[in-house]
Amino acid sequence: MKEFIRKAANFICAFAVVMSPIATQHCRLYFYEAKQPEGLDEFVNTHTK
């Protein structure tokens, strides 16, 4: 039983490692903003030193 749990855990970990870059690419497409938000330059200037 311990061997089965180890193999299953390894498979789940490998699957997560493989799928995470793919998932981030798809999420980025949904939240992509084509133009720069208003006030971004002022925000960056006030929060960077």
PDB file of N, CA, C and O in Angstrom:
ATOM      1  N   MET A   1       0.827  -1.198   0.000  1.00  0.00           N
ATOM      2  CA  MET A   1       0.000   0.000   0.000  1.00  0.00           C
ATOM      3  C   MET A   1       0.866   1.254   0.000  1.00  0.00           C
ATOM      4  O   MET A   1       0.545   2.227  -0.683  1.00  0.00           O
ATOM      5  N   LYS A   2       1.969   1.241   0.766  1.00  0.00           N
ATOM      6  CA  LYS A   2       2.849   2.406   0.802  1.00  0.00           C
ATOM      7  C   LYS A   2       3.472   2.668  -0.564  1.00  0.00           C
ATOM      8  O   LYS A   2       3.663   3.817  -0.962  1.00  0.00           O
ATOM      9  N   GLU A   3       3.784   1.592  -1.273  1.00  0.00           N
ATOM     10  CA  GLU A   3       4.356   1.739  -2.618  1.00  0.00           C
ATOM     11  C   GLU A   3       3.349   2.399  -3.561  1.00  0.00           C
ATOM     12  O   GLU A   3       3.721   3.262  -4.356  1.00  0.00           O
ATOM     13  N   PHE A   4       2.096   2.005  -3.479  1.00  0.00           N
ATOM     14  CA  PHE A   4       1.054   2.613  -4.309  1.00  0.00           C
ATOM     15  C   PHE A   4       0.903   4.093  -3.997  1.00  0.00           C
ATOM     16  O   PHE A   4       0.780   4.908  -4.911  1.00  0.00           O
ATOM     17  N   ILE A   5       0.911   4.447  -2.721  1.00  0.00           N
ATOM     18  CA  ILE A   5       0.771   5.852  -2.315  1.00  0.00           C
ATOM     19  C   ILE A   5       1.959   6.666  -2.826  1.00  0.00           C
ATOM     20  O   ILE A   5       1.789   7.797  -3.283  1.00  0.00           O
ATOM     21  N   ARG A   6       3.143   6.101  -2.750  1.00  0.00           N
ATOM     22  CA  ARG A   6       4.335   6.803  -3.233  1.00  0.00           C
ATOM     23  C   ARG A   6       4.263   7.036  -4.735  1.00  0.00           C
ATOM     24  O   ARG A   6       4.573   8.129  -5.210  1.00  0.00           O
ATOM     25  N   LYS A   7       3.855   6.020  -5.483  1.00  0.00           N
ATOM     26  CA  LYS A   7       3.746   6.162  -6.932  1.00  0.00           C
ATOM     27  C   LYS A   7       2.659   7.171  -7.303  1.00  0.00           C
ATOM     28  O   LYS A   7       2.844   7.981  -8.212  1.00  0.00           O
ATOM     29  N   ALA A   8       1.538   7.122  -6.606  1.00  0.00           N
ATOM     30  CA  ALA A   8       0.455   8.067  -6.886  1.00  0.00           C
ATOM     31  C   ALA A   8       0.883   9.494  -6.564  1.00  0.00           C
ATOM     32  O   ALA A   8       0.573  10.418  -7.315  1.00  0.00           O
ATOM     33  N   ALA A   9       1.588   9.678  -5.458  1.00  0.00           N
ATOM     34  CA  ALA A   9       2.058  11.017  -5.092  1.00  0.00           C
ATOM     35  C   ALA A   9       3.070  11.537  -6.110  1.00  0.00           C
ATOM     36  O   ALA A   9       3.045  12.716  -6.462  1.00  0.00           O
ATOM     37  N   ASN A  10       3.941  10.680  -6.574  1.00  0.00           N
ATOM     38  CA  ASN A  10       4.910  11.082  -7.599  1.00  0.00           C
ATOM     39  C   ASN A  10       4.198  11.472  -8.888  1.00  0.00           C
ATOM     40  O   ASN A  10       4.575  12.450  -9.534  1.00  0.00           O
ATOM     41  N   PHE A  11       3.181  10.722  -9.264  1.00  0.00           N
ATOM     42  CA  PHE A  11       2.431  11.045 -10.476  1.00  0.00           C
ATOM     43  C   PHE A  11       1.723  12.388 -10.332  1.00  0.00           C
ATOM     44  O   PHE A  11       1.755  13.202 -11.255  1.00  0.00           O
ATOM     45  N   ILE A  12       1.094  12.627  -9.207  1.00  0.00           N
ATOM     46  CA  ILE A  12       0.380  13.894  -8.989  1.00  0.00           C
ATOM     47  C   ILE A  12       1.362  15.065  -9.016  1.00  0.00           C
ATOM     48  O   ILE A  12       1.066  16.111  -9.595  1.00  0.00           O
ATOM     49  N   CYS A  13       2.511  14.896  -8.401  1.00  0.00           N
ATOM     50  CA  CYS A  13       3.524  15.953  -8.397  1.00  0.00           C
ATOM     51  C   CYS A  13       4.028  16.226  -9.809  1.00  0.00           C
ATOM     52  O   CYS A  13       4.145  17.384 -10.209  1.00  0.00           O
ATOM     53  N   ALA A  14       4.323  15.194 -10.555  1.00  0.00           N
ATOM     54  CA  ALA A  14       4.802  15.361 -11.929  1.00  0.00           C
ATOM     55  C   ALA A  14       3.734  16.024 -12.797  1.00  0.00           C
ATOM     56  O   ALA A  14       4.043  16.882 -13.624  1.00  0.00           O
ATOM     57  N   PHE A  15       2.493  15.630 -12.607  1.00  0.00           N
ATOM     58  CA  PHE A  15       1.394  16.226 -13.367  1.00  0.00           C
ATOM     59  C   PHE A  15       1.270  17.718 -13.055  1.00  0.00           C
ATOM     60  O   PHE A  15       1.051  18.524 -13.959  1.00  0.00           O
ATOM     61  N   ALA A  16       1.406  18.084 -11.791  1.00  0.00           N
ATOM     62  CA  ALA A  16       1.314  19.491 -11.397  1.00  0.00           C
ATOM     63  C   ALA A  16       2.452  20.304 -11.999  1.00  0.00           C
ATOM     64  O   ALA A  16       2.248  21.434 -12.441  1.00  0.00           O
ATOM     65  N   VAL A  17       3.644  19.730 -12.015  1.00  0.00           N
ATOM     66  CA  VAL A  17       4.799  20.433 -12.584  1.00  0.00           C
ATOM     67  C   VAL A  17       4.606  20.648 -14.076  1.00  0.00           C
ATOM     68  O   VAL A  17       4.966  21.703 -14.599  1.00  0.00           O
ATOM     69  N   VAL A  18       4.051  19.676 -14.760  1.00  0.00           N
ATOM     70  CA  VAL A  18       3.839  19.793 -16.200  1.00  0.00           C
ATOM     71  C   VAL A  18       2.696  20.764 -16.524  1.00  0.00           C
ATOM     72  O   VAL A  18       2.790  21.530 -17.483  1.00  0.00           O
ATOM     73  N   MET A  19       1.645  20.736 -15.749  1.00  0.00           N
ATOM     74  CA  MET A  19       0.459  21.534 -16.062  1.00  0.00           C
ATOM     75  C   MET A  19       0.547  22.995 -15.620  1.00  0.00           C
ATOM     76  O   MET A  19      -0.155  23.838 -16.178  1.00  0.00           O
ATOM     77  N   SER A  20       1.381  23.315 -14.645  1.00  0.00           N
ATOM     78  CA  SER A  20       1.401  24.683 -14.133  1.00  0.00           C
ATOM     79  C   SER A  20       1.807  25.721 -15.182  1.00  0.00           C
ATOM     80  O   SER A  20       1.168  26.772 -15.231  1.00  0.00           O
ATOM     81  N   PRO A  21       2.818  25.506 -16.018  1.00  0.00           N
ATOM     82  CA  PRO A  21       3.114  26.519 -17.044  1.00  0.00           C
ATOM     83  C   PRO A  21       1.994  26.666 -18.072  1.00  0.00           C
ATOM     84  O   PRO A  21       1.729  27.764 -18.562  1.00  0.00           O
ATOM     85  N   ILE A  22       1.349  25.563 -18.388  1.00  0.00           N
ATOM     86  CA  ILE A  22       0.252  25.612 -19.357  1.00  0.00           C
ATOM     87  C   ILE A  22      -0.918  26.401 -18.787  1.00  0.00           C
ATOM     88  O   ILE A  22      -1.533  27.202 -19.490  1.00  0.00           O
ATOM     89  N   ALA A  23      -1.223  26.176 -17.527  1.00  0.00           N
ATOM     90  CA  ALA A  23      -2.344  26.881 -16.890  1.00  0.00           C
ATOM     91  C   ALA A  23      -2.084  28.376 -16.809  1.00  0.00           C
ATOM     92  O   ALA A  23      -3.003  29.170 -17.013  1.00  0.00           O
ATOM     93  N   THR A  24      -0.845  28.780 -16.514  1.00  0.00           N
ATOM     94  CA  THR A  24      -0.566  30.210 -16.421  1.00  0.00           C
ATOM     95  C   THR A  24      -0.677  30.885 -17.776  1.00  0.00           C
ATOM     96  O   THR A  24      -1.076  32.047 -17.850  1.00  0.00           O
ATOM     97  N   GLN A  25      -0.340  30.196 -18.833  1.00  0.00           N
ATOM     98  CA  GLN A  25      -0.479  30.784 -20.168  1.00  0.00           C
ATOM     99  C   GLN A  25      -1.943  31.032 -20.505  1.00  0.00           C
ATOM    100  O   GLN A  25      -2.272  32.064 -21.088  1.00  0.00           O
ATOM    101  N   HIS A  26      -2.815  30.117 -20.155  1.00  0.00           N
ATOM    102  CA  HIS A  26      -4.232  30.286 -20.445  1.00  0.00           C
ATOM    103  C   HIS A  26      -4.858  31.369 -19.579  1.00  0.00           C
ATOM    104  O   HIS A  26      -5.706  32.123 -20.056  1.00  0.00           O
ATOM    105  N   CYS A  27      -4.459  31.460 -18.324  1.00  0.00           N
ATOM    106  CA  CYS A  27      -5.005  32.495 -17.442  1.00  0.00           C
ATOM    107  C   CYS A  27      -4.568  33.874 -17.898  1.00  0.00           C
ATOM    108  O   CYS A  27      -5.325  34.837 -17.781  1.00  0.00           O
ATOM    109  N   ARG A  28      -3.357  33.977 -18.415  1.00  0.00           N
ATOM    110  CA  ARG A  28      -2.853  35.272 -18.864  1.00  0.00           C
ATOM    111  C   ARG A  28      -3.689  35.805 -20.025  1.00  0.00           C
ATOM    112  O   ARG A  28      -3.879  37.016 -20.138  1.00  0.00           O
ATOM    113  N   LEU A  29      -4.180  34.941 -20.870  1.00  0.00           N
ATOM    114  CA  LEU A  29      -4.995  35.387 -22.000  1.00  0.00           C
ATOM    115  C   LEU A  29      -6.306  36.000 -21.537  1.00  0.00           C
ATOM    116  O   LEU A  29      -6.797  36.938 -22.164  1.00  0.00           O
ATOM    117  N   TYR A  30      -6.882  35.496 -20.459  1.00  0.00           N
ATOM    118  CA  TYR A  30      -8.153  36.023 -19.979  1.00  0.00           C
ATOM    119  C   TYR A  30      -8.011  37.387 -19.324  1.00  0.00           C
ATOM    120  O   TYR A  30      -8.944  38.189 -19.366  1.00  0.00           O
ATOM    121  N   PHE A  31      -6.865  37.666 -18.720  1.00  0.00           N
ATOM    122  CA  PHE A  31      -6.679  38.903 -17.975  1.00  0.00           C
ATOM    123  C   PHE A  31      -5.748  39.882 -18.670  1.00  0.00           C
ATOM    124  O   PHE A  31      -5.265  40.821 -18.037  1.00  0.00           O
ATOM    125  N   TYR A  32      -5.486  39.689 -19.945  1.00  0.00           N
ATOM    126  CA  TYR A  32      -4.599  40.574 -20.694  1.00  0.00           C
ATOM    127  C   TYR A  32      -5.286  41.898 -20.968  1.00  0.00           C
ATOM    128  O   TYR A  32      -6.427  41.930 -21.429  1.00  0.00           O
ATOM    129  N   GLU A  33      -4.585  42.997 -20.681  1.00  0.00           N
ATOM    130  CA  GLU A  33      -5.100  44.328 -20.979  1.00  0.00           C
ATOM    131  C   GLU A  33      -4.307  44.891 -22.148  1.00  0.00           C
ATOM    132  O   GLU A  33      -3.084  45.017 -22.077  1.00  0.00           O
ATOM    133  N   ALA A  34      -5.000  45.224 -23.205  1.00  0.00           N
ATOM    134  CA  ALA A  34      -4.324  45.700 -24.402  1.00  0.00           C
ATOM    135  C   ALA A  34      -3.723  47.087 -24.206  1.00  0.00           C
ATOM    136  O   ALA A  34      -2.686  47.390 -24.796  1.00  0.00           O
ATOM    137  N   LYS A  35      -4.343  47.929 -23.399  1.00  0.00           N
ATOM    138  CA  LYS A  35      -3.797  49.271 -23.203  1.00  0.00           C
ATOM    139  C   LYS A  35      -3.398  49.463 -21.742  1.00  0.00           C
ATOM    140  O   LYS A  35      -3.849  48.744 -20.851  1.00  0.00           O
ATOM    141  N   GLN A  36      -2.560  50.431 -21.535  1.00  0.00           N
ATOM    142  CA  GLN A  36      -2.031  50.718 -20.201  1.00  0.00           C
ATOM    143  C   GLN A  36      -3.123  51.364 -19.343  1.00  0.00           C
ATOM    144  O   GLN A  36      -3.810  52.274 -19.808  1.00  0.00           O
ATOM    145  N   PRO A  37      -3.290  50.909 -18.104  1.00  0.00           N
ATOM    146  CA  PRO A  37      -4.301  51.505 -17.225  1.00  0.00           C
ATOM    147  C   PRO A  37      -3.990  52.976 -16.939  1.00  0.00           C
ATOM    148  O   PRO A  37      -2.829  53.386 -16.929  1.00  0.00           O
ATOM    149  N   GLU A  38      -5.027  53.747 -16.710  1.00  0.00           N
ATOM    150  CA  GLU A  38      -4.847  55.173 -16.409  1.00  0.00           C
ATOM    151  C   GLU A  38      -4.165  55.330 -15.060  1.00  0.00           C
ATOM    152  O   GLU A  38      -4.492  54.629 -14.103  1.00  0.00           O
ATOM    153  N   GLY A  39      -3.223  56.248 -14.991  1.00  0.00           N
ATOM    154  CA  GLY A  39      -2.541  56.542 -13.743  1.00  0.00           C
ATOM    155  C   GLY A  39      -1.409  55.595 -13.400  1.00  0.00           C
ATOM    156  O   GLY A  39      -0.856  55.675 -12.303  1.00  0.00           O
ATOM    157  N   LEU A  40      -1.052  54.705 -14.302  1.00  0.00           N
ATOM    158  CA  LEU A  40       0.001  53.741 -13.997  1.00  0.00           C
ATOM    159  C   LEU A  40       1.361  54.416 -13.835  1.00  0.00           C
ATOM    160  O   LEU A  40       2.128  54.061 -12.940  1.00  0.00           O
ATOM    161  N   ASP A  41       1.662  55.388 -14.696  1.00  0.00           N
ATOM    162  CA  ASP A  41       2.950  56.076 -14.604  1.00  0.00           C
ATOM    163  C   ASP A  41       3.098  56.796 -13.261  1.00  0.00           C
ATOM    164  O   ASP A  41       4.161  56.737 -12.643  1.00  0.00           O
ATOM    165  N   GLU A  42       2.057  57.465 -12.813  1.00  0.00           N
ATOM    166  CA  GLU A  42       2.114  58.155 -11.526  1.00  0.00           C
ATOM    167  C   GLU A  42       2.292  57.160 -10.385  1.00  0.00           C
ATOM    168  O   GLU A  42       3.054  57.410  -9.451  1.00  0.00           O
ATOM    169  N   PHE A  43       1.590  56.036 -10.460  1.00  0.00           N
ATOM    170  CA  PHE A  43       1.702  55.006  -9.440  1.00  0.00           C
ATOM    171  C   PHE A  43       3.116  54.465  -9.348  1.00  0.00           C
ATOM    172  O   PHE A  43       3.661  54.311  -8.255  1.00  0.00           O
ATOM    173  N   VAL A  44       3.706  54.179 -10.496  1.00  0.00           N
ATOM    174  CA  VAL A  44       5.064  53.640 -10.526  1.00  0.00           C
ATOM    175  C   VAL A  44       6.049  54.684 -10.000  1.00  0.00           C
ATOM    176  O   VAL A  44       6.962  54.348  -9.244  1.00  0.00           O
ATOM    177  N   ASN A  45       5.872  55.931 -10.389  1.00  0.00           N
ATOM    178  CA  ASN A  45       6.785  56.974  -9.936  1.00  0.00           C
ATOM    179  C   ASN A  45       6.715  57.194  -8.433  1.00  0.00           C
ATOM    180  O   ASN A  45       7.734  57.488  -7.807  1.00  0.00           O
ATOM    181  N   THR A  46       5.544  57.059  -7.847  1.00  0.00           N
ATOM    182  CA  THR A  46       5.418  57.296  -6.410  1.00  0.00           C
ATOM    183  C   THR A  46       5.829  56.087  -5.577  1.00  0.00           C
ATOM    184  O   THR A  46       6.136  56.242  -4.395  1.00  0.00           O
ATOM    185  N   HIS A  47       5.844  54.904  -6.151  1.00  0.00           N
ATOM    186  CA  HIS A  47       6.143  53.706  -5.372  1.00  0.00           C
ATOM    187  C   HIS A  47       7.511  53.105  -5.638  1.00  0.00           C
ATOM    188  O   HIS A  47       7.843  52.067  -5.066  1.00  0.00           O
ATOM    189  N   THR A  48       8.307  53.724  -6.482  1.00  0.00           N
ATOM    190  CA  THR A  48       9.666  53.227  -6.713  1.00  0.00           C
ATOM    191  C   THR A  48      10.657  54.253  -6.197  1.00  0.00           C
ATOM    192  O   THR A  48      10.439  55.460  -6.295  1.00  0.00           O
ATOM    193  N   LYS A  49      11.733  53.755  -5.653  1.00  0.00           N
ATOM    194  CA  LYS A  49      12.764  54.665  -5.123  1.00  0.00           C
ATOM    195  C   LYS A  49      14.105  54.290  -5.655  1.00  0.00           C
ATOM    196  O   LYS A  49      15.101  54.935  -5.326  1.00  0.00           O
TER     197      LYS A  49
END
